[in-house]
Amino acid sequence: MTTTTTGKTLRSHACDIISGAYETGVYYWAVGLGDYTWSDEDETASVTIFEMGDSTDYEEAYKGKPLHLNETIVADWLKLMGTTSEGVQTLRAQLNDRLVKDIIMLNVANDYDLDWDAFDYDAVVQLITLGEVRYG
């Protein structure tokens, strides 16, 4: 039996979530500030986005509350949501079973590979920044 390892930490997975959402997922409901950073070597990522809401006017979106994400915010959120009963209940109410399992497993398994797509990253970013999955 061959065992493969990802070598990814929770912080590295957090970077993947930020980059996956920013590069492929959020632009039907959010607009970016242009401050996106990502480094696989340093396990860092950050971005500021603004919810578009019902408007398609970028200038209006920029007047809203900035939604800032970085690897620490996302990693801390993954830890809280995947290890507490309240967190797991919230995940189950907002996300599909596969994503809930993946978030729990990130906190249990030392080496866990995510097979997520743009929709998955986007849903998680919405839940982190907006407190619910509003779009999609």
N, CA, C and O atoms as CSV, one atom per row, in Angstrom:
chain,resi,resn,atom,element,x,y,z
A,1,MET,N,N,0.837,-1.176,0.000
A,1,MET,CA,C,0.000,0.000,0.000
A,1,MET,C,C,0.887,1.246,0.000
A,1,MET,O,O,1.826,1.343,0.789
A,2,THR,N,N,0.590,2.182,-0.874
A,2,THR,CA,C,1.345,3.422,-0.968
A,2,THR,C,C,0.593,4.524,-0.223
A,2,THR,O,O,-0.610,4.708,-0.408
A,3,THR,N,N,1.309,5.238,0.607
A,3,THR,CA,C,0.716,6.357,1.331
A,3,THR,C,C,1.286,7.647,0.751
A,3,THR,O,O,2.499,7.798,0.608
A,4,THR,N,N,0.404,8.555,0.426
A,4,THR,CA,C,0.860,9.861,-0.045
A,4,THR,C,C,0.584,10.891,1.030
A,4,THR,O,O,-0.379,10.770,1.787
A,5,THR,N,N,1.412,11.880,1.093
A,5,THR,CA,C,1.223,12.939,2.081
A,5,THR,C,C,1.191,14.286,1.378
A,5,THR,O,O,1.845,14.498,0.357
A,6,THR,N,N,0.416,15.182,1.954
A,6,THR,CA,C,0.305,16.520,1.372
A,6,THR,C,C,1.330,17.471,1.965
A,6,THR,O,O,1.760,18.419,1.307
A,7,GLY,N,N,1.721,17.220,3.207
A,7,GLY,CA,C,2.645,18.126,3.869
A,7,GLY,C,C,2.022,19.469,4.190
A,7,GLY,O,O,2.733,20.422,4.510
A,8,LYS,N,N,0.704,19.559,4.107
A,8,LYS,CA,C,0.035,20.835,4.320
A,8,LYS,C,C,-0.417,20.995,5.767
A,8,LYS,O,O,-0.986,20.083,6.366
A,9,THR,N,N,-0.155,22.151,6.298
A,9,THR,CA,C,-0.626,22.501,7.624
A,9,THR,C,C,-2.009,23.134,7.509
A,9,THR,O,O,-2.474,23.429,6.407
A,10,LEU,N,N,-2.659,23.341,8.642
A,10,LEU,CA,C,-3.948,24.028,8.640
A,10,LEU,C,C,-3.783,25.429,8.052
A,10,LEU,O,O,-4.656,25.915,7.333
A,11,ARG,N,N,-2.686,26.055,8.354
A,11,ARG,CA,C,-2.389,27.394,7.825
A,11,ARG,C,C,-2.234,27.351,6.300
A,11,ARG,O,O,-2.695,28.256,5.605
A,12,SER,N,N,-1.593,26.313,5.786
A,12,SER,CA,C,-1.435,26.161,4.339
A,12,SER,C,C,-2.785,25.935,3.659
A,12,SER,O,O,-3.043,26.480,2.586
A,13,HIS,N,N,-3.638,25.135,4.283
A,13,HIS,CA,C,-4.991,24.944,3.745
A,13,HIS,C,C,-5.758,26.271,3.750
A,13,HIS,O,O,-6.528,26.550,2.830
A,14,ALA,N,N,-5.547,27.077,4.781
A,14,ALA,CA,C,-6.195,28.388,4.847
A,14,ALA,C,C,-5.764,29.259,3.668
A,14,ALA,O,O,-6.579,29.973,3.085
A,15,CYS,N,N,-4.485,29.194,3.325
A,15,CYS,CA,C,-3.986,29.939,2.161
A,15,CYS,C,C,-4.661,29.445,0.879
A,15,CYS,O,O,-5.040,30.243,0.022
A,16,ASP,N,N,-4.808,28.132,0.759
A,16,ASP,CA,C,-5.477,27.570,-0.420
A,16,ASP,C,C,-6.920,28.056,-0.519
A,16,ASP,O,O,-7.408,28.343,-1.612
A,17,ILE,N,N,-7.599,28.148,0.619
A,17,ILE,CA,C,-8.991,28.612,0.623
A,17,ILE,C,C,-9.059,30.063,0.162
A,17,ILE,O,O,-9.910,30.414,-0.656
A,18,ILE,N,N,-8.179,30.897,0.675
A,18,ILE,CA,C,-8.170,32.307,0.273
A,18,ILE,C,C,-7.861,32.437,-1.215
A,18,ILE,O,O,-8.572,33.130,-1.942
A,19,SER,N,N,-6.807,31.776,-1.661
A,19,SER,CA,C,-6.431,31.916,-3.073
A,19,SER,C,C,-7.465,31.280,-3.984
A,19,SER,O,O,-7.768,31.825,-5.045
A,20,GLY,N,N,-8.013,30.137,-3.592
A,20,GLY,CA,C,-9.034,29.488,-4.417
A,20,GLY,C,C,-10.283,30.334,-4.562
A,20,GLY,O,O,-10.864,30.420,-5.643
A,21,ALA,N,N,-10.691,30.952,-3.474
A,21,ALA,CA,C,-11.880,31.817,-3.534
A,21,ALA,C,C,-11.591,33.086,-4.320
A,21,ALA,O,O,-12.384,33.478,-5.175
A,22,TYR,N,N,-10.468,33.728,-4.042
A,22,TYR,CA,C,-10.163,34.997,-4.697
A,22,TYR,C,C,-9.903,34.820,-6.196
A,22,TYR,O,O,-10.380,35.611,-7.010
A,23,GLU,N,N,-9.156,33.795,-6.549
A,23,GLU,CA,C,-8.784,33.622,-7.948
A,23,GLU,C,C,-9.888,33.013,-8.801
A,23,GLU,O,O,-9.874,33.171,-10.022
A,24,THR,N,N,-10.842,32.323,-8.188
A,24,THR,CA,C,-11.840,31.643,-9.016
A,24,THR,C,C,-13.279,31.746,-8.545
A,24,THR,O,O,-14.174,31.328,-9.279
A,25,GLY,N,N,-13.553,32.285,-7.349
A,25,GLY,CA,C,-14.893,32.101,-6.833
A,25,GLY,C,C,-15.756,33.277,-6.463
A,25,GLY,O,O,-16.962,33.223,-6.702
A,26,VAL,N,N,-15.222,34.334,-5.897
A,26,VAL,CA,C,-16.074,35.319,-5.218
A,26,VAL,C,C,-16.632,36.442,-6.093
A,26,VAL,O,O,-17.474,37.213,-5.632
A,27,TYR,N,N,-16.191,36.546,-7.315
A,27,TYR,CA,C,-16.497,37.772,-8.061
A,27,TYR,C,C,-17.909,37.913,-8.597
A,27,TYR,O,O,-18.194,38.882,-9.300
A,28,TYR,N,N,-18.785,37.000,-8.298
A,28,TYR,CA,C,-20.181,37.215,-8.638
A,28,TYR,C,C,-20.927,37.872,-7.479
A,28,TYR,O,O,-22.061,38.319,-7.650
A,29,TRP,N,N,-20.305,37.935,-6.304
A,29,TRP,CA,C,-20.945,38.595,-5.160
A,29,TRP,C,C,-20.038,39.612,-4.461
A,29,TRP,O,O,-20.491,40.331,-3.570
A,30,ALA,N,N,-18.771,39.677,-4.856
A,30,ALA,CA,C,-17.832,40.571,-4.179
A,30,ALA,C,C,-16.879,41.204,-5.175
A,30,ALA,O,O,-16.714,40.734,-6.301
A,31,VAL,N,N,-16.257,42.287,-4.727
A,31,VAL,CA,C,-15.239,42.964,-5.516
A,31,VAL,C,C,-13.997,43.092,-4.634
A,31,VAL,O,O,-14.110,43.322,-3.430
A,32,GLY,N,N,-12.817,42.945,-5.230
A,32,GLY,CA,C,-11.575,42.995,-4.466
A,32,GLY,C,C,-10.981,44.380,-4.402
A,32,GLY,O,O,-11.233,45.223,-5.263
A,33,LEU,N,N,-10.198,44.604,-3.384
A,33,LEU,CA,C,-9.526,45.886,-3.190
A,33,LEU,C,C,-8.245,45.968,-4.006
A,33,LEU,O,O,-7.729,47.060,-4.242
A,34,GLY,N,N,-7.729,44.825,-4.437
A,34,GLY,CA,C,-6.475,44.807,-5.178
A,34,GLY,C,C,-5.274,44.553,-4.294
A,34,GLY,O,O,-4.134,44.746,-4.716
A,35,ASP,N,N,-5.525,44.116,-3.058
A,35,ASP,CA,C,-4.428,43.889,-2.111
A,35,ASP,C,C,-4.147,42.404,-1.885
A,35,ASP,O,O,-3.577,42.033,-0.858
A,36,TYR,N,N,-4.533,41.569,-2.814
A,36,TYR,CA,C,-4.364,40.125,-2.689
A,36,TYR,C,C,-2.886,39.741,-2.663
A,36,TYR,O,O,-2.112,40.160,-3.525
A,37,THR,N,N,-2.503,38.940,-1.665
A,37,THR,CA,C,-1.146,38.401,-1.591
A,37,THR,C,C,-1.235,36.913,-1.291
A,37,THR,O,O,-2.187,36.456,-0.658
A,38,TRP,N,N,-0.254,36.167,-1.743
A,38,TRP,CA,C,-0.200,34.729,-1.492
A,38,TRP,C,C,1.236,34.265,-1.624
A,38,TRP,O,O,1.942,34.665,-2.550
A,39,SER,N,N,1.671,33.416,-0.695
A,39,SER,CA,C,3.000,32.811,-0.767
A,39,SER,C,C,2.918,31.394,-0.221
A,39,SER,O,O,2.641,31.188,0.961
A,40,ASP,N,N,3.156,30.438,-1.075
A,40,ASP,CA,C,3.157,29.039,-0.658
A,40,ASP,C,C,4.348,28.746,0.249
A,40,ASP,O,O,4.240,27.966,1.196
A,41,GLU,N,N,5.465,29.364,-0.041
A,41,GLU,CA,C,6.679,29.130,0.748
A,41,GLU,C,C,6.538,29.617,2.185
A,41,GLU,O,O,6.970,28.940,3.117
A,42,ASP,N,N,5.938,30.783,2.364
A,42,ASP,CA,C,5.774,31.362,3.701
A,42,ASP,C,C,4.451,30.984,4.353
A,42,ASP,O,O,4.215,31.329,5.510
A,43,GLU,N,N,3.584,30.279,3.629
A,43,GLU,CA,C,2.235,29.948,4.095
A,43,GLU,C,C,1.494,31.210,4.542
A,43,GLU,O,O,0.977,31.290,5.656
A,44,THR,N,N,1.461,32.182,3.643
A,44,THR,CA,C,0.718,33.415,3.910
A,44,THR,C,C,-0.197,33.730,2.736
A,44,THR,O,O,0.114,33.436,1.581
A,45,ALA,N,N,-1.316,34.328,3.058
A,45,ALA,CA,C,-2.253,34.813,2.045
A,45,ALA,C,C,-3.144,35.848,2.705
A,45,ALA,O,O,-3.473,35.731,3.885
A,46,SER,N,N,-3.529,36.850,1.954
A,46,SER,CA,C,-4.467,37.845,2.477
A,46,SER,C,C,-5.175,38.530,1.327
A,46,SER,O,O,-4.670,38.592,0.206
A,47,VAL,N,N,-6.347,39.039,1.628
A,47,VAL,CA,C,-7.142,39.752,0.642
A,47,VAL,C,C,-8.217,40.560,1.365
A,47,VAL,O,O,-8.654,40.196,2.457
A,48,THR,N,N,-8.633,41.651,0.747
A,48,THR,CA,C,-9.765,42.422,1.229
A,48,THR,C,C,-10.805,42.445,0.119
A,48,THR,O,O,-10.503,42.810,-1.018
A,49,ILE,N,N,-12.024,42.057,0.451
A,49,ILE,CA,C,-13.124,42.084,-0.517
A,49,ILE,C,C,-14.286,42.879,0.063
A,49,ILE,O,O,-14.365,43.113,1.269
A,50,PHE,N,N,-15.182,43.287,-0.825
A,50,PHE,CA,C,-16.374,44.026,-0.441
A,50,PHE,C,C,-17.578,43.343,-1.061
A,50,PHE,O,O,-17.567,43.008,-2.246
A,51,GLU,N,N,-18.615,43.136,-0.262
A,51,GLU,CA,C,-19.831,42.505,-0.764
A,51,GLU,C,C,-20.538,43.434,-1.741
A,51,GLU,O,O,-20.725,44.618,-1.461
A,52,MET,N,N,-20.929,42.891,-2.887
A,52,MET,CA,C,-21.637,43.672,-3.896
A,52,MET,C,C,-23.107,43.874,-3.525
A,52,MET,O,O,-23.695,44.897,-3.876
A,53,GLY,N,N,-23.700,42.921,-2.828
A,53,GLY,CA,C,-25.118,43.023,-2.505
A,53,GLY,C,C,-25.948,42.999,-3.770
A,53,GLY,O,O,-25.645,42.258,-4.705
A,54,ASP,N,N,-26.987,43.800,-3.803
A,54,ASP,CA,C,-27.870,43.858,-4.970
A,54,ASP,C,C,-27.339,44.782,-6.054
A,54,ASP,O,O,-27.865,44.795,-7.167
A,55,SER,N,N,-26.319,45.542,-5.749
A,55,SER,CA,C,-25.784,46.513,-6.688
A,55,SER,C,C,-24.703,45.879,-7.562
A,55,SER,O,O,-24.006,44.955,-7.143
A,56,THR,N,N,-24.583,46.387,-8.763
A,56,THR,CA,C,-23.460,45.984,-9.617
A,56,THR,C,C,-22.474,47.141,-9.767
A,56,THR,O,O,-21.574,47.091,-10.606
A,57,ASP,N,N,-22.646,48.172,-8.961
A,57,ASP,CA,C,-21.789,49.352,-8.993
A,57,ASP,C,C,-20.608,49.144,-8.042
A,57,ASP,O,O,-20.787,49.097,-6.825
A,58,TYR,N,N,-19.406,49.022,-8.602
A,58,TYR,CA,C,-18.223,48.786,-7.785
A,58,TYR,C,C,-17.989,49.912,-6.787
A,58,TYR,O,O,-17.590,49.661,-5.649
A,59,GLU,N,N,-18.233,51.141,-7.203
A,59,GLU,CA,C,-18.019,52.272,-6.293
A,59,GLU,C,C,-18.899,52.154,-5.062
A,59,GLU,O,O,-18.459,52.480,-3.959
A,60,GLU,N,N,-20.124,51.699,-5.226
A,60,GLU,CA,C,-21.024,51.496,-4.087
A,60,GLU,C,C,-20.493,50.389,-3.183
A,60,GLU,O,O,-20.533,50.511,-1.959
A,61,ALA,N,N,-19.996,49.313,-3.782
A,61,ALA,CA,C,-19.465,48.198,-2.995
A,61,ALA,C,C,-18.296,48.662,-2.139
A,61,ALA,O,O,-18.186,48.263,-0.979
A,62,TYR,N,N,-17.421,49.499,-2.693
A,62,TYR,CA,C,-16.247,49.973,-1.954
A,62,TYR,C,C,-16.624,50.842,-0.758
A,62,TYR,O,O,-15.801,51.044,0.134
A,63,LYS,N,N,-17.841,51.356,-0.723
A,63,LYS,CA,C,-18.301,52.143,0.418
A,63,LYS,C,C,-18.752,51.246,1.565
A,63,LYS,O,O,-18.957,51.722,2.682
A,64,GLY,N,N,-18.907,49.964,1.298
A,64,GLY,CA,C,-19.357,49.019,2.317
A,64,GLY,C,C,-18.244,48.618,3.269
A,64,GLY,O,O,-17.136,49.153,3.227
A,65,LYS,N,N,-18.566,47.675,4.118
A,65,LYS,CA,C,-17.610,47.184,5.105
A,65,LYS,C,C,-16.585,46.282,4.432
A,65,LYS,O,O,-16.958,45.315,3.768
A,66,PRO,N,N,-15.302,46.584,4.595
A,66,PRO,CA,C,-14.281,45.698,4.029
A,66,PRO,C,C,-14.275,44.361,4.765
A,66,PRO,O,O,-14.362,44.309,5.992
A,67,LEU,N,N,-14.171,43.294,4.000
A,67,LEU,CA,C,-14.118,41.941,4.545
A,67,LEU,C,C,-12.694,41.436,4.342
A,67,LEU,O,O,-12.338,40.996,3.249
A,68,HIS,N,N,-11.886,41.500,5.388
A,68,HIS,CA,C,-10.475,41.148,5.284
A,68,HIS,C,C,-10.269,39.705,5.713
A,68,HIS,O,O,-10.807,39.258,6.726
A,69,LEU,N,N,-9.487,38.992,4.933
A,69,LEU,CA,C,-9.108,37.615,5.249
A,69,LEU,C,C,-7.601,37.471,5.187
A,69,LEU,O,O,-6.945,38.055,4.324
A,70,ASN,N,N,-7.059,36.693,6.102
A,70,ASN,CA,C,-5.672,36.266,5.987
A,70,ASN,C,C,-5.586,34.834,6.495
A,70,ASN,O,O,-6.568,34.284,6.992
A,71,GLU,N,N,-4.416,34.238,6.368
A,71,GLU,CA,C,-4.264,32.820,6.713
A,71,GLU,C,C,-4.567,32.552,8.179
A,71,GLU,O,O,-5.076,31.481,8.508
A,72,THR,N,N,-4.273,33.483,9.058
A,72,THR,CA,C,-4.533,33.285,10.481
A,72,THR,C,C,-6.026,33.299,10.770
A,72,THR,O,O,-6.520,32.449,11.510
A,73,ILE,N,N,-6.747,34.250,10.196
A,73,ILE,CA,C,-8.198,34.321,10.387
A,73,ILE,C,C,-8.851,33.031,9.917
A,73,ILE,O,O,-9.678,32.458,10.625
A,74,VAL,N,N,-8.483,32.573,8.729
A,74,VAL,CA,C,-9.105,31.372,8.167
A,74,VAL,C,C,-8.704,30.126,8.955
A,74,VAL,O,O,-9.556,29.288,9.249
A,75,ALA,N,N,-7.428,29.991,9.301
A,75,ALA,CA,C,-6.981,28.821,10.068
A,75,ALA,C,C,-7.657,28.778,11.442
A,75,ALA,O,O,-8.079,27.713,11.892
A,76,ASP,N,N,-7.759,29.924,12.103
A,76,ASP,CA,C,-8.444,29.971,13.403
A,76,ASP,C,C,-9.915,29.606,13.263
A,76,ASP,O,O,-10.469,28.912,14.116
A,77,TRP,N,N,-10.551,30.074,12.186
A,77,TRP,CA,C,-11.955,29.747,11.940
A,77,TRP,C,C,-12.121,28.251,11.695
A,77,TRP,O,O,-13.028,27.630,12.248
A,78,LEU,N,N,-11.245,27.664,10.863
A,78,LEU,CA,C,-11.302,26.225,10.600
A,78,LEU,C,C,-11.153,25.432,11.896
A,78,LEU,O,O,-11.852,24.441,12.105
A,79,LYS,N,N,-10.253,25.863,12.753
A,79,LYS,CA,C,-10.021,25.188,14.030
A,79,LYS,C,C,-11.264,25.283,14.918
A,79,LYS,O,O,-11.710,24.277,15.470
A,80,LEU,N,N,-11.811,26.463,15.053
A,80,LEU,CA,C,-12.991,26.667,15.894
A,80,LEU,C,C,-14.193,25.879,15.374
A,80,LEU,O,O,-14.882,25.200,16.135
A,81,MET,N,N,-14.431,25.980,14.084
A,81,MET,CA,C,-15.623,25.345,13.508
A,81,MET,C,C,-15.495,23.826,13.460
A,81,MET,O,O,-16.493,23.118,13.591
A,82,GLY,N,N,-14.306,23.331,13.277
A,82,GLY,CA,C,-14.116,21.893,13.143
A,82,GLY,C,C,-13.901,21.151,14.444
A,82,GLY,O,O,-13.826,19.922,14.447
A,83,THR,N,N,-13.798,21.879,15.564
A,83,THR,CA,C,-13.494,21.210,16.831
A,83,THR,C,C,-14.503,21.489,17.939
A,83,THR,O,O,-14.368,20.942,19.034
A,84,THR,N,N,-15.497,22.312,17.689
A,84,THR,CA,C,-16.507,22.597,18.711
A,84,THR,C,C,-17.877,22.134,18.229
A,84,THR,O,O,-18.157,22.145,17.030
A,85,SER,N,N,-18.716,21.732,19.155
A,85,SER,CA,C,-20.052,21.263,18.753
A,85,SER,C,C,-20.860,22.400,18.126
A,85,SER,O,O,-21.611,22.173,17.178
A,86,GLU,N,N,-20.713,23.618,18.646
A,86,GLU,CA,C,-21.422,24.756,18.063
A,86,GLU,C,C,-20.934,25.024,16.644
A,86,GLU,O,O,-21.724,25.324,15.749
A,87,GLY,N,N,-19.623,24.910,16.451
A,87,GLY,CA,C,-19.053,25.117,15.123
A,87,GLY,C,C,-19.545,24.083,14.128
A,87,GLY,O,O,-19.922,24.425,13.008
A,88,VAL,N,N,-19.543,22.828,14.529
A,88,VAL,CA,C,-19.998,21.760,13.635
A,88,VAL,C,C,-21.475,21.941,13.308
A,88,VAL,O,O,-21.883,21.708,12.171
A,89,GLN,N,N,-22.276,22.347,14.275
A,89,GLN,CA,C,-23.703,22.608,14.010
A,89,GLN,C,C,-23.866,23.722,12.979
A,89,GLN,O,O,-24.700,23.617,12.080
A,90,THR,N,N,-23.084,24.774,13.104
A,90,THR,CA,C,-23.131,25.871,12.134
A,90,THR,C,C,-22.736,25.383,10.753
A,90,THR,O,O,-23.391,25.705,9.761
A,91,LEU,N,N,-21.656,24.599,10.688
A,91,LEU,CA,C,-21.218,24.053,9.402
A,91,LEU,C,C,-22.323,23.219,8.767
A,91,LEU,O,O,-22.611,23.367,7.580
A,92,ARG,N,N,-22.940,22.347,9.551
A,92,ARG,CA,C,-24.000,21.470,9.020
A,92,ARG,C,C,-25.196,22.261,8.513
A,92,ARG,O,O,-25.857,21.842,7.563
A,93,ALA,N,N,-25.478,23.392,9.131
A,93,ALA,CA,C,-26.616,24.209,8.702
A,93,ALA,C,C,-26.329,24.978,7.421
A,93,ALA,O,O,-27.258,25.374,6.717
A,94,GLN,N,N,-25.043,25.197,7.105
A,94,GLN,CA,C,-24.689,26.071,5.991
A,94,GLN,C,C,-24.007,25.371,4.816
A,94,GLN,O,O,-24.093,25.848,3.684
A,95,LEU,N,N,-23.333,24.252,5.068
A,95,LEU,CA,C,-22.512,23.618,4.032
A,95,LEU,C,C,-22.959,22.187,3.773
A,95,LEU,O,O,-23.681,21.598,4.578
A,96,ASN,N,N,-22.530,21.636,2.655
A,96,ASN,CA,C,-22.859,20.241,2.357
A,96,ASN,C,C,-22.027,19.300,3.234
A,96,ASN,O,O,-21.019,19.703,3.815
A,97,ASP,N,N,-22.463,18.052,3.318
A,97,ASP,CA,C,-21.835,17.067,4.205
A,97,ASP,C,C,-20.350,16.858,3.904
A,97,ASP,O,O,-19.554,16.672,4.824
A,98,ARG,N,N,-19.977,16.885,2.640
A,98,ARG,CA,C,-18.581,16.671,2.263
A,98,ARG,C,C,-17.685,17.774,2.821
A,98,ARG,O,O,-16.608,17.491,3.347
A,99,LEU,N,N,-18.125,19.030,2.710
A,99,LEU,CA,C,-17.322,20.138,3.239
A,99,LEU,C,C,-17.234,20.086,4.757
A,99,LEU,O,O,-16.181,20.367,5.330
A,100,VAL,N,N,-18.337,19.729,5.412
A,100,VAL,CA,C,-18.328,19.603,6.870
A,100,VAL,C,C,-17.308,18.547,7.285
A,100,VAL,O,O,-16.495,18.782,8.179
A,101,LYS,N,N,-17.353,17.392,6.639
A,101,LYS,CA,C,-16.395,16.310,6.941
A,101,LYS,C,C,-14.965,16.781,6.712
A,101,LYS,O,O,-14.085,16.523,7.534
A,102,ASP,N,N,-14.732,17.467,5.604
A,102,ASP,CA,C,-13.379,17.934,5.304
A,102,ASP,C,C,-12.863,18.892,6.373
A,102,ASP,O,O,-11.706,18.792,6.783
A,103,ILE,N,N,-13.694,19.809,6.823
A,103,ILE,CA,C,-13.257,20.779,7.833
A,103,ILE,C,C,-12.967,20.075,9.151
A,103,ILE,O,O,-11.993,20.410,9.826
A,104,ILE,N,N,-13.793,19.111,9.526
A,104,ILE,CA,C,-13.524,18.341,10.739
A,104,ILE,C,C,-12.224,17.551,10.583
A,104,ILE,O,O,-11.395,17.533,11.493
A,105,MET,N,N,-12.049,16.908,9.448
A,105,MET,CA,C,-10.860,16.092,9.214
A,105,MET,C,C,-9.568,16.911,9.185
A,105,MET,O,O,-8.511,16.411,9.569
A,106,LEU,N,N,-9.646,18.154,8.736
A,106,LEU,CA,C,-8.456,19.011,8.764
A,106,LEU,C,C,-7.914,19.162,10.178
A,106,LEU,O,O,-6.713,19.345,10.377
A,107,ASN,N,N,-8.809,19.083,11.154
A,107,ASN,CA,C,-8.423,19.243,12.548
A,107,ASN,C,C,-8.074,17.925,13.233
A,107,ASN,O,O,-7.513,17.925,14.329
A,108,VAL,N,N,-8.399,16.811,12.601
A,108,VAL,CA,C,-8.180,15.500,13.208
A,108,VAL,C,C,-6.986,14.800,12.590
A,108,VAL,O,O,-6.145,14.255,13.304
A,109,ALA,N,N,-6.906,14.810,11.283
A,109,ALA,CA,C,-5.839,14.100,10.576
A,109,ALA,C,C,-4.614,14.998,10.456
A,109,ALA,O,O,-4.729,16.192,10.178
A,110,ASN,N,N,-3.461,14.418,10.665
A,110,ASN,CA,C,-2.224,15.186,10.520
A,110,ASN,C,C,-1.937,15.527,9.072
A,110,ASN,O,O,-1.211,16.478,8.785
A,111,ASP,N,N,-2.496,14.767,8.174
A,111,ASP,CA,C,-2.199,14.933,6.764
A,111,ASP,C,C,-3.470,14.656,5.976
A,111,ASP,O,O,-3.853,13.500,5.796
A,112,TYR,N,N,-4.110,15.691,5.517
A,112,TYR,CA,C,-5.402,15.519,4.865
A,112,TYR,C,C,-5.446,16.373,3.601
A,112,TYR,O,O,-5.124,17.560,3.631
A,113,ASP,N,N,-5.842,15.764,2.506
A,113,ASP,CA,C,-5.870,16.445,1.216
A,113,ASP,C,C,-7.286,16.878,0.878
A,113,ASP,O,O,-8.205,16.059,0.900
A,114,LEU,N,N,-7.472,18.138,0.571
A,114,LEU,CA,C,-8.778,18.652,0.159
A,114,LEU,C,C,-8.914,18.572,-1.353
A,114,LEU,O,O,-7.989,18.919,-2.088
A,115,ASP,N,N,-10.052,18.122,-1.804
A,115,ASP,CA,C,-10.351,18.094,-3.229
A,115,ASP,C,C,-11.504,19.065,-3.472
A,115,ASP,O,O,-12.615,18.659,-3.813
A,116,TRP,N,N,-11.219,20.352,-3.290
A,116,TRP,CA,C,-12.232,21.389,-3.381
A,116,TRP,C,C,-12.154,22.106,-4.717
A,116,TRP,O,O,-11.113,22.132,-5.374
A,117,ASP,N,N,-13.292,22.691,-5.103
A,117,ASP,CA,C,-13.336,23.508,-6.310
A,117,ASP,C,C,-13.722,24.937,-5.932
A,117,ASP,O,O,-13.845,25.260,-4.750
A,118,ALA,N,N,-13.908,25.780,-6.929
A,118,ALA,CA,C,-14.214,27.199,-6.699
A,118,ALA,C,C,-15.489,27.385,-5.885
A,118,ALA,O,O,-15.562,28.293,-5.058
A,119,PHE,N,N,-16.489,26.545,-6.103
A,119,PHE,CA,C,-17.745,26.654,-5.356
A,119,PHE,C,C,-17.528,26.362,-3.873
A,119,PHE,O,O,-18.122,27.016,-3.015
A,120,ASP,N,N,-16.683,25.389,-3.574
A,120,ASP,CA,C,-16.396,25.039,-2.185
A,120,ASP,C,C,-15.654,26.173,-1.478
A,120,ASP,O,O,-16.030,26.585,-0.380
A,121,TYR,N,N,-14.594,26.673,-2.121
A,121,TYR,CA,C,-13.842,27.787,-1.531
A,121,TYR,C,C,-14.753,28.996,-1.310
A,121,TYR,O,O,-14.700,29.643,-0.264
A,122,ASP,N,N,-15.571,29.285,-2.286
A,122,ASP,CA,C,-16.472,30.429,-2.197
A,122,ASP,C,C,-17.453,30.284,-1.041
A,122,ASP,O,O,-17.664,31.235,-0.289
A,123,ALA,N,N,-18.054,29.111,-0.890
A,123,ALA,CA,C,-19.021,28.894,0.189
A,123,ALA,C,C,-18.363,29.096,1.549
A,123,ALA,O,O,-18.956,29.711,2.436
A,124,VAL,N,N,-17.155,28.590,1.723
A,124,VAL,CA,C,-16.454,28.737,2.992
A,124,VAL,C,C,-16.108,30.202,3.248
A,124,VAL,O,O,-16.260,30.679,4.372
A,125,VAL,N,N,-15.649,30.917,2.235
A,125,VAL,CA,C,-15.328,32.335,2.406
A,125,VAL,C,C,-16.582,33.143,2.741
A,125,VAL,O,O,-16.528,34.057,3.564
A,126,GLN,N,N,-17.699,32.815,2.115
A,126,GLN,CA,C,-18.945,33.497,2.476
A,126,GLN,C,C,-19.297,33.244,3.938
A,126,GLN,O,O,-19.684,34.169,4.652
A,127,LEU,N,N,-19.168,32.014,4.380
A,127,LEU,CA,C,-19.505,31.685,5.762
A,127,LEU,C,C,-18.576,32.406,6.738
A,127,LEU,O,O,-19.018,32.872,7.788
A,128,ILE,N,N,-17.302,32.497,6.397
A,128,ILE,CA,C,-16.351,33.207,7.262
A,128,ILE,C,C,-16.645,34.703,7.288
A,128,ILE,O,O,-16.711,35.300,8.362
A,129,THR,N,N,-16.822,35.314,6.124
A,129,THR,CA,C,-16.932,36.778,6.058
A,129,THR,C,C,-18.341,37.299,6.317
A,129,THR,O,O,-18.506,38.364,6.913
A,130,LEU,N,N,-19.355,36.561,5.877
A,130,LEU,CA,C,-20.731,37.038,5.982
A,130,LEU,C,C,-21.529,36.345,7.087
A,130,LEU,O,O,-22.614,36.798,7.451
A,131,GLY,N,N,-20.992,35.255,7.616
A,131,GLY,CA,C,-21.695,34.510,8.652
A,131,GLY,C,C,-22.733,33.550,8.131
A,131,GLY,O,O,-23.410,32.878,8.909
A,132,GLU,N,N,-22.866,33.479,6.830
A,132,GLU,CA,C,-23.807,32.572,6.180
A,132,GLU,C,C,-23.452,32.467,4.707
A,132,GLU,O,O,-22.733,33.309,4.169
A,133,VAL,N,N,-23.955,31.434,4.065
A,133,VAL,CA,C,-23.774,31.296,2.624
A,133,VAL,C,C,-24.994,31.963,1.990
A,133,VAL,O,O,-26.080,31.384,1.963
A,134,ARG,N,N,-24.813,33.165,1.487
A,134,ARG,CA,C,-25.914,33.949,0.911
A,134,ARG,C,C,-26.074,33.768,-0.581
A,134,ARG,O,O,-27.177,33.881,-1.115
A,135,TYR,N,N,-24.974,33.489,-1.249
A,135,TYR,CA,C,-24.982,33.480,-2.718
A,135,TYR,C,C,-24.601,32.106,-3.225
A,135,TYR,O,O,-23.735,31.442,-2.656
A,136,GLY,N,N,-25.254,31.681,-4.304
A,136,GLY,CA,C,-24.874,30.435,-4.953
A,136,GLY,C,C,-25.489,29.194,-4.424
A,136,GLY,O,O,-25.212,28.105,-4.927
